[in-house]
Amino acid sequence: MNPQGDIIDDLRLLEAPEPWRVNYWLLGALLLLALIAWWLVRRWRAGRREQTREELMQQAHEDALAELARLFALIDEEQSRPYGIESSAIIRRYVESRFRLAAPQRSTPEFLKEAQHSPKLTAEYQALLGEFLRYCDLLKFARTFADRDELENLHAAAVHFVTETAPPPTQETAP
C-alpha cells in the first residue's frame, strides 16, 4: 500500500523534460575559438611550407655547385660530350628545384618557351640559360667537340648561373 504522497512523486517522473536550451553566448565563444584555432593552424602550416621551400631551394643551390665542381674533372680529360650531357642535367635539375619549372621533362626549346612566360626567371637569366643549354645540346647531339678553353667557359657560365640565381638567405641566418 502506497501512501498518497508517493503516487504524486511517481507521476512527476512522467512529465516531459525541459526543452534543450541553446546558450548563444557559449555557442558563439566556441565558434570563435574554433575559428582562431583554424587560423593559427593555417598560419603555422604556411610558415612550415615556406621554410621547407626555402630549405629545398638552398639545398638545390648547394647540390648544383657541388655537382658542377665534381664535373670539372671531365674538362681535364677534354670529354666534351659527357660534359655537355651532365652539365645540362645538373642545370635542369637546379632550375626545376629552384624555380619550380619542369625542365628535365622538356626539350630545350619547349623549356625556354615556358621560361619566357614565367616571372620567376628574369630575361637576363633566361638568355644566359638559353645560350648555355643550346651549347650543351650542340655537344650532346651534334657530336661536336669543344676544346679545354670552351669547356672552361661553359663551366664558368654554369657556375655563374647557379651563383647568380642563388636563393636569398633565410631569415634565421640573416643578421
C-alpha positions in Angstrom: 0.0 0.0 0.0 1.4 3.2 -1.1 0.8 6.4 0.7 -0.7 9.2 -1.3 2.5 11.2 -1.5 4.4 8.5 -3.2 2.0 8.3 -6.1 2.3 12.0 -6.8 6.1 11.8 -6.8 5.9 8.9 -9.2 3.7 10.9 -11.5 6.1 13.8 -11.7 8.6 11.5 -13.3 6.2 11.2 -16.3 6.4 14.9 -17.0 8.1 15.9 -20.2 11.7 17.1 -19.7 12.5 20.7 -20.2 13.4 21.5 -23.8 17.1 21.8 -24.6 18.0 25.5 -24.5 20.7 26.9 -26.7 23.2 29.1 -24.9 24.1 31.5 -27.7 26.9 33.1 -25.8 28.6 29.7 -25.3 28.0 28.7 -28.9 29.5 32.0 -30.1 32.5 31.6 -27.9 33.1 28.0 -29.1 32.7 29.1 -32.7 35.2 32.0 -32.2 37.7 29.6 -30.6 37.3 27.2 -33.5 38.0 30.0 -36.0 41.0 31.2 -34.1 42.4 27.6 -33.9 41.8 27.1 -37.6 43.6 30.4 -38.5 46.5 29.6 -36.3 46.9 26.1 -37.8 46.8 27.5 -41.3 49.4 30.2 -40.4 51.7 27.6 -38.8 51.4 25.3 -41.8 52.1 28.1 -44.3 55.2 29.1 -42.3 56.4 25.5 -42.3 55.8 25.2 -46.1 57.7 28.4 -46.7 60.6 27.3 -44.5 60.7 23.9 -46.3 60.6 25.6 -49.7 63.5 27.9 -48.7 65.5 24.9 -47.4 64.9 23.0 -50.7 66.0 25.9 -52.8 69.1 26.4 -50.7 69.8 22.6 -50.9 69.3 22.7 -54.7 71.8 25.6 -55.0 74.4 23.8 -52.9 73.9 20.5 -54.7 74.3 22.1 -58.1 77.5 23.8 -57.2 78.9 20.5 -55.7 78.0 18.5 -58.8 79.5 21.1 -61.1 82.7 21.1 -59.1 82.8 17.3 -59.4 82.1 17.5 -63.1 85.2 19.7 -63.6 87.2 16.5 -63.9 85.7 15.9 -67.3 87.2 19.2 -68.5 90.6 18.0 -67.6 90.1 14.9 -69.7 88.5 17.1 -72.5 85.4 14.9 -72.7 83.1 17.4 -74.2 80.0 15.2 -75.0 79.8 13.7 -71.5 80.4 17.1 -70.0 77.5 18.6 -72.1 75.1 15.8 -71.0 76.0 16.0 -67.3 76.2 19.8 -67.0 72.8 20.2 -68.8 71.2 17.7 -66.5 72.6 19.4 -63.4 71.4 22.8 -64.5 68.0 21.4 -65.5 67.6 19.8 -62.1 68.7 23.0 -60.4 66.2 25.1 -62.4 63.4 22.6 -61.6 64.1 22.7 -57.8 64.9 26.4 -57.6 62.3 27.9 -59.9 59.7 25.1 -60.0 59.8 24.9 -63.8 59.5 21.5 -65.4 63.0 21.5 -67.0 64.1 17.8 -67.2 60.9 16.6 -69.0 61.0 19.1 -71.8 63.2 19.7 -74.8 65.4 22.8 -74.7 63.0 24.9 -77.0 59.9 23.8 -75.0 61.6 24.6 -71.7 62.9 28.0 -72.9 59.4 28.9 -74.2 57.9 28.1 -70.8 60.6 30.1 -69.0 59.7 33.1 -71.1 56.2 33.1 -69.6 57.5 32.6 -66.1 58.0 35.6 -63.8 60.5 33.5 -61.8 63.4 33.8 -64.2 64.4 37.3 -65.3 65.1 38.0 -69.0 68.9 38.2 -68.3 68.9 34.7 -66.7 66.6 33.3 -69.4 69.1 34.4 -72.1 72.1 33.1 -70.1 70.3 29.8 -69.6 69.2 29.5 -73.2 72.7 30.1 -74.5 74.1 27.5 -72.1 71.5 24.9 -72.9 71.8 25.4 -76.7 75.6 24.9 -76.5 75.1 21.8 -74.3 72.7 20.5 -77.0 75.4 21.0 -79.6 77.8 19.0 -77.6 75.2 16.3 -76.9 73.5 15.8 -80.2 75.6 17.4 -83.0 78.7 15.4 -82.0 80.8 18.5 -82.0 83.8 18.6 -79.8 85.0 21.5 -77.6 88.5 22.2 -76.6 89.5 22.9 -73.0 89.0 26.7 -73.2 85.5 26.3 -74.5 84.6 23.7 -71.8 86.0 26.0 -69.1 83.9 28.9 -70.4 80.9 26.7 -70.4 81.6 25.5 -66.9 82.1 29.1 -65.8 78.7 30.0 -67.4 77.0 27.2 -65.5 78.6 28.2 -62.1 77.8 31.8 -62.8 74.2 31.0 -63.5 73.9 29.0 -60.3 75.6 31.6 -58.1 73.7 34.5 -59.6 70.3 32.8 -59.1 71.1 31.7 -55.6 68.1 31.9 -53.2 68.1 34.8 -50.8 69.4 33.9 -47.4 66.9 32.6 -44.9 65.7 34.9 -42.2 67.3 32.8 -39.5 70.8 33.2 -41.0 70.4 36.8 -42.0 71.9 39.3 -39.4 
